[in-house]
Amino acid sequence: MAKDTVTSPEGNQRAWAPLAQRMRPTSLDDYVGQAHLVGPGKLLRLMCEEGQVTSLILWGPPGVGKTTLARLLAQRAQAEFVEFSAVLAGIKDVREVVAGAQARRRINNQATVLFMDEIHRFNKAQQDAFLPHVENGLITLLGATTENPSFEIIPALISRTRVLVLEPLSLEDLRELTHKALTESRGLGRQKASLTEEAEAFLWRSSGGDARALFNALELATSLVKADSEGRRLITLPILEEAVQKKAWRYDKGGEEHYNLISALHKSLRDSDPDGALYWLARMLEGGEDPIYLLRRMIRFASEDVGLADPVGLMLGSACLDSYRLLGSPEGDLALAHLAVHLACAPKSNAVYVAFGEARTDARELGPLPVPLSIRNAPTRLMKELGYGRGYQYAHDHEGAVVDQEHLPERLVGRKYYRPTDRGREKLAAEFLAAREAKLKAKKP
């Protein structure tokens, strides 16, 4: 059913409302997360500043602020905000929304912003019913979905909107939301609630980047704690575990155990043991480690320890990072497992890592050695007269695109940095370089 909008910011903060509702931002400056969309100079920030809003599809996991963004955009545009549930509504409700929008436009020239939650649940006929009204501007459509729009929303509707991807809330976002909830009077400030360090880490991990899950767990945990003589409520890990109905693994993220476990993960990957890698990965995730930190470490491993023996490792690392940012925990955790198994089973080579290290050492210690004249650019007549580019051989003009031409500074002639192994795809690089060397020798008199 559609409902013309309505709850005021003050109404959202009534004492009986759930914490997640009371903490709903009333301005973009109060909004936490999605900096790529609401940060300075970003699209939604500019829309709010200009008081303009266009039809959008907000795609992201639950609890990351899709509904809140829609409300704030409508508020800044001074438009009537109408909520519409794709789960409950039918074609008749669509017609009612359109009739209301036409009446507002005719009577006071007021725009209508329609927020359609779970838009992916609308069938083709229902989506088609909105098309002409979105196209002619009668309705500004703000759709929210947790599903890939390209699979669930008809192409004609997608072409009339812009799809924006919202990401799971980061650890810093969750930390800020927790602080707001505990300190502000609209939240739990009057109850003087606080969390132990262990409980905080578990709260952030168990919420999986979902602000609503975080607020619900925090509110329930607070209600389970009796106030002390001074009215304060300290939420400990056991209390939070009871509220979440899940046990936390004990894990010291900042101490020796953290470094022991990340070392164990690295060495399991390096030694090609997928079982060990999966276990240590699971230990760290269950202990509350930031998945983005683990992805950064594995992506570095893909570059440093797998290297060109399996170039797919680095590409898969970037893909897994994007997947986790889209899905969050727990669904996105599987992407980390994919990457760990791939890297453990991949052939290993640190040849590029070593080569680049040696090249950087020479660059630092030997100073700015001159570029050989033959491979310098010669855009002016004077530079050509000075010998820039003289004798340069264009590789594609030669058999096999192989030329006998020096590319290192004179002081470094003959230096070999890259020494490929015979493992994985790097074996092909070794064979290519050996064949090139043989061709160059054959060309010499």
N, C-alpha and C positions, 0 to 999 in steps of 0.2 A: 504494500500500500504506500501511496505517496503521502507525505505530510508536509504542510507548509511550515516552515521553519520557525527556529523558534526559541529554543531554550537560550536565554541570555547568558552571558558569562557569569553573572551573579548567580543565576539559577544553577549553573554547573557546580558551584562551590557550596551548595547547601550541605549541612552537616550529614544528612542521611544519604547523600550520593556516594557511590563508590569512590575510593581514592583516585582511581584512574580518571574518573570523570571530573573530580574536583581539581585535579592537576592539569587539566587540558589547557594549553596556552591560549591566552586572549589576544596576543599580538605576535608578529613574526619575531620580534626581539626576544620573546620568551620561549620560542620554539627551539628544541634541542634535536640535533641530528640533521642529516641530508644537506650538509654544507655545500655539496656540489650543485644544489638547486636553490638554496636560500641564502648562501653566503653573499658578501658584497659583490655586486656586479653580475650575479647569477640570475638565471631566467625568472624564477618565481619571486625573487627579491625585487627585480625590476618591475614585474607585473604589479606587485603590491604598491610599490612607490608611485607608479603611474595610475593606479586605480583601474587597471585594465585586466581583463581575463579572457583567455581564449579556451576553446574546447580542448580538454586534456584527458588522457588515460593515465592514471597513476598506478604503476605496476610494482608490487613489492610484497614482502612477507607480512604476516600479521603484526600489528602493534608497532609500526614504524612511523605512524603519523599521517596516513593518507586522508582520513576523514578530517583531521584537524587542519591540514593544508587547504582542503577544499573549503572549509568554513572561513578560514582567514582570507582566502582569495575573494570569496563572495562578499565578506564584510568590507574589504577595502574597495571593492567595485560598487558598493552601495546597491547591490542587487538583492532581490528576493531569493532566499536560499531554500530550495525544496529538496528534501531527502526522499529517496525512492529505493525501495528494497527489491532487487531483482528476484529474490526468493519468493516474496509474497505477491508481487504485482502481476497483472495481466494486461492485455490490450486495452481493456476498458479504463484501467488506471492511467495508461499512457495518454489516452484521449483527454482524461480529466486534467492531467498536467499541462497538456498543450492548450486546452481551453483556458485554464488559469493564466498561463503565460500570455495568451492573446488578449485577455481582459486587462491585465496589468499594463501591457504595452499600449492598449487603446485608451485606458482611463488616465494614467499618469506617466506614460512613457517609461515605466520602470522595467529594467532588464530582469530576466529570470536565470538563475544559475541552478541547474539540476544536478544534484549529487546522486549518482547511481552506484550504490554499494554492490559488490559482487556482480559486476556487470557481465562477467563471463557466464553467469547462469541464465542470462536472457537468450531465448531462442532466436533464430534468424528472423522470423516474422516480427517479433517484438523489437528487435534492433532496427529492422527496416522501417518500422513505424516512426522512429525518431529522425531518420535521415533527412527528410526535407526541412524539418524545423531547425536542425543543427546547421544545415547548409545555408538557410536564409537568415540565420542569426537570431531567430525568435528565442531559441534556447541555447544557452552555453552549457555544454555537457562536461561534467567532471566525473569520470568513471573511475572506480577503484577495483582492482583485481589482484588476486594472488597467483593467477594463472597467466601463462604466456599469451598476450593479446593476439599474436599472429595465428594461434591455434583456435582461440575461443571467440574472437570478435570478427565480424564480417569485414572483408577488405574495404568495402565502401565506407563504413563507419570509421575505420582506422585512418583512411585517407583524408577524412574531414577533421581529424583530431591530431594531437601530437602525443606520442607515448613517452612518458618520463619514468625512468627506473629509480625506485627508492631502495636503499640498501639497509640491511640489518644494522641496528644501532651498535656503534663501537663501544669498546670498554670505557673510553672517556665519556661518551654520551650517557652510558648507564650510570657511571659515577656521578655525573652532574645531576641526573634525574633523581638519584637516591638522595643526594644532598638537598635538593629542592624539597623533596617529599618530607624529609626529616626536620627541616628548619622552618618551612613556611607555614603560616597559620592555617591556610586553606588545606594543607596536608596534615602531617602528624606533629607539627611544631608544638601544639598545645599539650600533646601527650608526652613530650620530652623523651621521645624514643631515640635510641642509638644502637649501633651494631658493633660487635666485636670485629676485628680484622678478618678472622676466619669466616664469620658469617657474611661479611660484605663480599668477599671473593666468591663464596658459594652462591650468593644471591645473583651476582652478575653473570656467573657461568650458567646457572640453572635457568635464567630468563631467556637465554638464547637470542639476545638482540631484540627482544619483544618488550616494549615499555609497559604494555598492559599486564603481561605476566609478572614483570618486576613489581609493579604497584600492587597487584593482587596478593602476591606472596608477602610483601612488606606489610600490607594492611592486616592480613591474617596473623602473621607472626607477632605484630604489635598487640593484637587482641589477646594473644595467648600468654602475654607476659604481665605479671602483677607489678604494679608500681611500688617502688620502695618508699621509705618514709618521707622523701622529698619529692615524690611524684614522678620519679624518673623510671624509664623502662629500658633495660638493657637486653637486646636481642642477641642471644648466643647461637652458636652453630646448631646445637641440638634442637633449639626452638625453631630455627629456620628450616631444618630438615623435616621437622614435624609438619610445618606449614606447607612445604613443597611436596611432602611425601616421597622424599628421595634422600638417600644417604650420600654424604660427600666423602670423597677420598681425602685422606690427610696428605697434604703436599705443601711444602714450604717453597713458594714461588720465588722468594728472594734469597734463599739460603743455599747451603751446600747441596741439598737434595735436588734443587732445580738444575744445578750444573752437572750433577751426577746423571740425571735422567736425560738431559739433552745430549750429553756425551755418549750415553748408551744408544740413543737413537742414531746419532751420526755414525758411530762405529758399526752398528748393525747394517746401516745402509751401505757403508763403504765395504763391508765384508760380504755383501750380497746375501744377507739373511732376512728375507721378508717377514718371517715369523717374529724374530726379535724386534724388527722395526715396528711391526703392528702393535706388539705388546707395549713397548715404551711410548709409542704415540698415544695409545689408549690410556696408559697411566697418566700422562701429562694432561690429556684432555679431561679425564675424569677428576683430576686434581684441581681443575680450574684454570689451567694455562690458557692464555689468549691464543685461539687458533690462527690468527693472523701472524703472530710471532712464529709459530711452528711452520707456517707456509713460507715465511721469509727465509727461515733457516733451510728448509728443503729446497727452495728455489736457488739459494746460494750453493747448496750441495750439488744441484744439477749442473750448475755452471763450473764449479771448482773440481768436483770429483768424478762426474760423469763426462762432462765436456763434449767434445765432438765425436766420442765413441758412440754416443746416442743423442743427437741434437734434439730429438723429440722430447727428451726430459725437460729441457728448459721451456719449451713451448707448452708442455702439459702443465708445468708449474704455474705459468701465467693463466692458463685456462682454469685450473683448480682454484686459483685466487679469485678470479671473477665469479666462479660458481659459488664459492663460499660467501662472498659478499652479497650475492643475490639471495641465497637460501638461508644463510645463518645456521645456527645450531638448533636441533640436532641433525637436520637433513643434510646440511652442508658438510658435516664432519666426514661423510663418506668420500668426499672429494680429496680430503687429506689422506685417507686410507689408499685411494687409487694412486696418488702420487708416491706415497711411501713404498708400495709394492713395486710400482714401475721402476723407481730409482734403485731399489734393492736388486731387482733382477736385471738391470741394465748393465752392459759392459762399462768398465770404468777407465777413465783416462784423465790425468791432471796435466797433460802435455801443454795445453793452451795456458793454464794457470801458471805453470813454470816458465813458459816462453814469455808471457806478458810481464812476469816479474823481472826477468833478465833484461827485457827491452826497457822497462821503466828505470831499472838501475843504471843502464847506459845513458838513458836520456837525462837523468838527474846528475850523474857524475861527470859526464863528458861535455855537458853544456850544449849550446845550440850549434851543432855541426852543420855545415852548409849542405844544401840539397844539390846533388849532381846537376850540372848545367843541362845535360841532355833531357832530364825529366822536369825541368822548370817550365812554367807557363810563360809564353812570350806574347802578350797582348799588344805591345807597342813596338814601333820600328827600332827604337833605341835598344830595347831588350833583345831583339833579334840580332842586332849588330854586336851586342855584347856576348852572343853565343848561347842565349837562353833557348832551349829546345833544339839546339843543333845536334843532329845525329839521332834524334828520337825515332824509334821504330814502332809503328802502329801494329800491335799484335795481330789484328784481324787481317792484315795484309800478308801474313806469313803462314806457312804450312803448320797446321796444328795449333795456331795462335801462340807459338813459342818463339821468343826472341832472346838473343844473347845481349842483355842490357842490364847495367848495374843500377840498383835502386837504393842501395845504402850509401851513406857518406863515405868518403875515401878511407877514413880511419877505421871504418867497420867492415870493409870489404871482406867477404868470406865468413862473416859471423853467422852462425846458425842458432836461431832462437827456438823455432818450432821443430820438435822432433816427435812426429806422430808415432803412436804405438800401432801394434797389429791387432788391436781389439775393436770389435764392432765396426761402425762406419768409418772410424778413423783409419782403418786398414786401407780403405779406398783412397784417402788423402795421402797415405804413405806410398801407395802404388803410383798415384798420379805424380807426386813429386819425384819419385825415382825415375819414372818414364821421362819426365821433363828434363831431368839432369842428363839422362842418356842421350836425348835428342840434342841438347846443347853441346855435349862432348862430340857427337857425330858431326856437328856443323863446323867445329873448329878444324883448321888445317893441320 
